Each structure stands twice: as structure tokens, then as C-alpha cells.
Amino acid sequence: MKRTILTSFATMLLFLTATTTAQTAAGGTEKLELTQEWDKVFPKSEQVKHSKVTFHNRYGVTLAADLYIPKEANGKLPAIAISGPFGAVKEQASGLYAQTLAERGFLTIAFDPSFTGESGGQPRNVASPDINTEDFSAAVDYLATRDDVDPERIGILGICGFGGFAINAAAMDTRIKATVASTMYDISRGTANGYFDANDNADARYQMRQQLNAQRTEDYRNGTYARAGGVVDPLPDDAPQFVKDYHAYYKTPRGYHKRSLNSNDGWNKTSSLSFINMPILAYSDEIRSAVLVVHGEKAHSRYFGEDAFKKLKGDNKELLIVPGAVHTDLYDNREKIPFDRIEQFYNQYLK
């Protein structure tokens, strides 16, 4: 009986897919206005070719990305899709990773997640555990159909919150052959439980739900979405060190960008609701492809990476703790980011 029900449900889904595919394809993609100036927070490399590209996810959102190709490249290349940190844009840390890995022989893209940066989607400035995971698979769609990419050698790399989404994507998308999560957050866990799980109880979550749902009513009444605010500025005297570290990146010339949510007014407040209700990494123990989790020894977020790694299975999984590094060191500190090891990892598993 169970098999009959499941088969019928699958048949229904296939029928619905067949009848709607033409409509989706005919709808086209959003037209994005992309800046052509070099507006990154890092200098442009002369070793790679850079251009802007777009692709769409299966929800119809058009994503904007920076494409980096080694100048001396020939034939079909291994490729890596990169995003993060959570609330950042491709002109910040993800672009630095993408350009550096392109210098090392990979075709790379650094993309803005749905609803943020130069990517499309409405409403703006909203996050989703499902859609942000899907964004990585959409990037794989794009890379796998390029003539200069070997579709059997595609990896992904997520930074901060997108490290968690990258592992989540690897659990779903079997086309992903190698995943790096750098200085990762589990946004669902952090939202639902607070830092270090300090608010991991039903009463705290209920109070948060009450506040956020009241905000939904207010947003609907006003016809706008209230913003949560980016990194606090100016810093209070009693700010924790990790908040000072965020400020030193997002609010100074070192990492400030006009399109970055963390550098400016932050996410929509109600974005947090879905993360309270929908944990990511539920099936990460079933990932068969290679995963490298990189975290700083002194990072306040280190427990996210270590706990995520504990759930992974197989001898193609590795945890690398970078001595002396704090969370934001792995955004842009070339002395701390283990690019040599990351390159070796991708060379090993994208071959």
C-alpha cells in the first residue's frame, strides 16, 4: 500500500512538472543592471580574466556573479562556485576567494545570493534556508553547462553562513564533488538557539516568534519590510571581541561595500522566522562527496564547524583548524586563509 501511494505521488509530481516546464522556460529571466566598474574591496589580479555573468535558480530568481578564468587556461577546467559570508556581497570575501583560486587554475564564480546585492528577486534583503541552499545548485547548473567546464569536476565553497548552506547543498546535490566550508555558521542553529546555544529553550523561541510575527503584521500594514540593522556602529564600549572584529571588516575601508547588508542596514527582520522553523544539515551525514571544514582556532564560531564536522562520515572529510585565526581572519587575511590546503583539496577531489 505504501509503495502504491508513493508511486502515485511521484507520478503526480512528474505530470505537474511536465505541464509547467514550458511556462517557466517561456517566462525568461530577470534583467539585471550590473555595474561594470571594478568595485571590489580587493585589488584586481592580472593573472585572471574577469567578467560578469548571470544565471537563474529553479525559483526563477536571476543571480549575478563575477566570473574568474585563469588567463593561461585551456580545455575544460575544474570549476568552483563561491558565496558568503551571510549578509555580504560578491565584491567582498567570496570574490577574494574566487579570484585567488582562479589564479591557481580553477574557473570560479562568486555570486550574490537571491534577493541581495546585484542578484534579483523580490522582496529584497530576505534570506531562506531553502532558497540559499538552492542558489548553490543553481550555480552548479550554470557551471555544468559551460563549454569550458568539466561537469564532472565541480566544487563549491561557502564562507560563514554560506558555509552551512554549502554543506547543506552537498547533502542534496550529487553533482557537487568537493565542498569547502570556511569559518562556517549554521544560521538555523544560531537563529533558533542563540550564540553558544544560550537560548536553546522553547520559551525563548516562543518569545522570538511572537516578536517576529508582530513585525510581520506591522510590515504588511506599512507596505515595507523593517530592517534588522547591519553590524552595530558606533561600537558600544562593552562590545564582544567578535563584534569588534566584524566592525573592523564591514564598517571600515578594509571590507565596507555599499551593497553589503552587513555594512549597511542588514536583513529584513522577519527573515529569521524560517530559520527558527527549518534546520539545515539534517542529512549532512549522508554526504558521500568530499568536504573540508576550515575554522579559526580563536573563532567565536568554531563550535559550528566542529559540530558540523562531527556529523560527517567517510575518510574524504577533513577538519582544518587554523592556528591563531579569529572568524574574520578567514574573510581576507591571506596569511591565515589556507589557500594552499584548499587548492590541494580541490585538486585531489576534482580530478
C-alpha positions in Angstrom: 0.0 0.0 0.0 2.8 2.4 0.9 4.6 1.7 -2.4 1.4 2.4 -4.4 0.8 5.7 -2.6 4.4 6.8 -3.1 4.4 5.8 -6.7 1.2 7.7 -7.4 2.6 10.8 -5.7 5.7 10.7 -7.8 3.7 10.3 -10.9 1.6 13.3 -10.0 4.7 15.4 -9.5 6.1 14.3 -12.8 2.8 15.3 -14.5 2.8 18.7 -12.9 6.4 19.3 -13.9 5.7 18.3 -17.5 2.8 20.7 -17.7 4.6 23.7 -16.2 8.1 23.5 -17.8 7.2 25.3 -20.9 5.6 28.1 -18.9 8.8 28.5 -16.8 11.1 28.5 -19.8 8.9 31.0 -21.6 8.9 33.4 -18.7 12.6 34.1 -19.2 14.8 35.6 -16.5 15.0 38.9 -14.8 17.1 41.6 -16.5 19.7 42.8 -14.1 21.6 46.1 -14.3 25.2 45.1 -13.4 27.9 47.6 -12.6 30.9 47.2 -14.9 33.4 49.0 -12.7 35.9 47.2 -10.5 34.2 47.9 -7.2 35.7 45.1 -5.1 37.4 45.5 -1.7 40.5 43.7 -3.0 42.8 44.6 -5.9 42.3 43.1 -9.4 44.6 40.3 -10.4 46.4 40.4 -13.7 46.6 36.6 -13.8 42.9 36.1 -14.5 40.2 37.2 -16.8 37.2 38.8 -15.1 33.6 39.3 -16.4 30.0 39.5 -15.1 27.6 36.7 -15.7 24.0 35.8 -14.7 22.1 32.5 -14.2 18.8 31.6 -12.6 17.7 29.2 -9.9 14.7 26.9 -10.0 12.5 29.6 -8.2 13.0 31.9 -11.1 15.4 34.3 -9.4 18.3 35.6 -11.6 21.6 35.6 -9.8 24.5 37.9 -10.6 28.1 36.6 -10.4 31.7 37.5 -11.1 33.4 35.0 -13.3 37.2 34.5 -12.9 39.1 32.4 -15.5 42.9 31.8 -15.5 44.5 33.7 -18.4 46.5 30.6 -19.5 43.5 28.2 -19.3 43.0 25.6 -21.9 40.3 23.0 -22.4 37.7 22.0 -19.9 38.5 23.3 -16.4 37.5 22.2 -12.9 35.1 24.9 -11.5 34.1 26.2 -8.1 31.1 28.3 -7.1 31.6 30.5 -4.1 29.3 32.6 -1.9 29.2 34.2 1.6 29.6 35.5 4.2 26.0 35.7 5.3 25.0 39.3 4.6 28.0 40.1 2.4 28.3 40.5 -1.4 30.5 39.0 -4.1 32.7 42.1 -4.0 33.9 41.1 -0.5 35.3 37.8 0.8 33.8 35.5 -1.8 35.3 37.4 -4.6 38.7 37.3 -3.0 38.5 33.5 -2.7 37.2 33.2 -6.3 40.0 35.4 -7.8 42.7 33.6 -5.7 41.5 30.1 -6.7 41.3 31.2 -10.3 45.0 32.3 -10.1 45.6 28.6 -9.0 44.0 27.2 -12.1 40.2 26.9 -11.4 37.4 28.5 -13.2 35.4 30.2 -10.4 32.3 32.3 -9.9 31.5 34.4 -6.8 27.7 35.0 -6.7 25.3 37.2 -4.8 22.6 35.1 -3.1 18.9 35.6 -4.1 17.4 38.9 -3.1 20.7 40.5 -2.3 23.5 42.5 -3.9 23.2 42.6 -7.7 21.1 39.5 -7.8 17.4 39.6 -8.5 14.3 38.6 -6.6 11.6 40.3 -4.6 11.3 41.3 -1.8 14.8 42.5 -1.2 17.1 41.6 1.7 15.5 38.4 2.7 17.2 35.0 3.4 15.9 31.5 3.2 17.4 28.1 4.3 15.9 26.5 1.2 16.5 29.2 -1.5 20.0 30.0 -0.3 20.9 26.3 -0.5 19.3 26.2 -3.9 21.5 29.1 -5.0 24.5 26.8 -4.9 22.8 24.2 -7.0 21.8 26.9 -9.5 25.4 27.9 -9.7 26.2 24.2 -10.5 23.5 24.3 -13.2 25.3 27.2 -14.8 28.8 25.8 -14.5 27.9 22.3 -15.7 26.6 23.8 -19.0 29.6 25.9 -19.8 31.7 24.7 -22.7 34.9 25.4 -20.8 33.9 23.5 -17.6 34.2 19.8 -17.0 30.8 19.0 -15.4 32.4 16.1 -13.5 34.8 18.4 -11.7 32.6 21.0 -10.0 33.0 22.1 -6.4 31.5 24.7 -4.1 32.9 26.9 -1.3 30.8 28.7 1.3 32.1 31.3 3.8 30.5 32.0 7.2 26.7 31.3 6.9 27.1 30.1 3.4 29.5 27.5 4.6 26.5 25.9 6.3 24.4 26.3 3.1 27.3 24.8 1.1 27.3 21.6 3.3 23.5 21.5 3.0 23.7 21.8 -0.8 26.3 19.0 -0.8 23.8 16.7 1.0 21.3 17.3 -1.8 23.2 17.8 -5.0 25.2 14.8 -6.1 26.9 16.8 -8.9 29.0 18.6 -6.3 32.2 16.6 -6.0 34.0 18.7 -3.3 32.8 21.2 -0.7 34.8 23.7 1.4 33.1 25.4 4.4 35.3 28.2 5.6 34.7 29.8 9.1 31.1 28.5 8.9 28.0 29.3 10.7 24.9 27.1 11.0 22.4 30.0 10.6 19.4 27.9 11.6 21.0 26.8 14.8 22.4 30.2 15.6 19.0 31.8 15.0 16.9 29.3 16.9 19.3 28.8 19.8 21.4 32.0 20.0 25.2 32.1 20.3 26.6 29.0 22.0 23.0 27.7 22.3 22.4 30.0 25.2 18.7 30.4 24.3 18.0 26.8 23.3 14.7 26.5 25.0 11.0 26.7 24.0 10.2 29.8 25.9 13.0 31.8 24.3 12.0 30.7 20.8 8.3 31.4 21.5 9.1 34.9 22.6 11.2 35.4 19.4 8.3 34.1 17.3 5.9 36.5 19.0 8.1 39.5 18.2 8.8 38.4 14.6 5.2 37.7 13.8 4.1 41.0 15.3 6.7 42.5 13.0 5.0 40.7 10.0 1.7 42.4 10.8 3.4 45.8 11.1 5.3 45.2 7.8 2.1 44.3 6.0 0.3 47.3 7.4 3.1 49.6 6.4 3.8 48.0 3.0 7.5 47.9 3.8 10.0 45.5 5.5 11.7 46.7 8.6 15.4 46.1 8.6 17.3 44.4 11.4 20.4 46.7 11.0 23.9 45.6 9.9 27.0 45.5 12.1 26.5 47.8 15.0 28.1 51.2 14.5 29.4 53.0 16.5 30.7 50.2 18.7 29.5 50.2 22.3 32.2 50.1 24.9 31.2 46.6 26.1 31.1 45.1 22.6 32.4 41.5 22.5 35.6 41.0 20.6 33.9 39.2 17.7 31.6 42.1 17.2 34.7 44.4 17.1 36.1 42.0 14.5 33.0 42.3 12.4 33.1 46.1 12.7 36.8 46.1 11.6 35.8 44.3 8.4 32.4 45.6 7.4 32.5 49.1 8.7 35.9 50.2 7.6 37.6 50.6 4.2 39.1 47.1 4.7 35.7 45.5 3.8 32.9 48.0 3.5 30.7 47.8 0.4 27.7 49.8 -0.4 25.6 46.8 -1.4 26.6 44.7 1.6 23.8 44.1 4.1 26.2 43.8 7.0 27.9 47.0 6.0 24.6 48.9 6.0 21.0 48.2 7.2 21.1 44.4 7.4 18.5 41.8 6.6 14.7 42.2 6.8 13.8 41.4 10.5 11.4 38.7 9.6 14.0 36.7 7.6 14.7 34.9 10.9 11.4 33.2 11.1 12.1 30.4 8.5 15.5 29.7 10.2 13.8 29.0 13.5 11.4 26.6 11.9 13.6 24.8 9.3 17.0 23.4 10.4 19.7 22.8 7.8 22.2 20.0 7.8 19.6 17.4 8.6 21.1 14.9 6.1 24.7 16.0 6.2 25.7 12.6 7.5 24.7 11.2 4.1 27.1 13.3 2.1 29.3 10.9 0.0 31.5 13.6 -1.7 34.5 15.3 -0.1 34.1 18.0 2.5 36.8 20.2 4.0 35.7 22.3 7.1 38.1 25.2 7.8 37.9 27.2 11.0 40.0 29.5 13.1 41.4 28.4 16.4 40.2 31.5 18.1 37.0 32.0 16.2 33.8 32.5 18.3 32.0 30.4 15.7 34.4 27.5 15.9 31.8 25.2 17.5 29.6 25.4 14.4 32.3 24.0 12.2 33.4 21.4 14.7 29.9 20.1 15.3 29.1 20.1 11.6 32.3 18.0 11.0 31.4 15.5 13.8 28.2 14.6 11.8 30.1 13.9 8.5 31.1 10.4 7.6 33.8 9.0 5.4 37.5 9.3 5.0 37.1 12.1 2.5 36.0 14.5 5.2 38.6 16.8 6.9 38.5 19.4 9.7 41.3 22.0 9.5 41.8 24.4 12.4 43.9 27.5 11.5 46.2 28.4 14.4 45.6 31.8 15.9 42.8 32.8 13.5 39.6 34.5 14.5 36.4 34.3 12.5 37.0 37.3 10.2 40.6 36.4 9.6 39.3 33.8 7.1 37.5 36.6 5.2 40.5 38.3 3.9 43.7 37.6 5.8 45.9 36.0 3.1 48.4 34.9 5.9 45.7 33.0 7.6 43.4 31.6 4.9 44.9 28.2 4.0 44.7 28.6 0.2 47.5 26.0 -0.3 45.5 23.4 1.5 42.2 24.4 -0.2 43.9 24.1 -3.6 45.3 20.7 -2.7 41.9 19.5 -1.6 40.2 20.6 -4.8 43.0 19.1 -6.9 42.6 15.8 -5.1 38.8 15.6 -5.4 38.2 17.4 -8.7 40.3 15.2 -10.9 
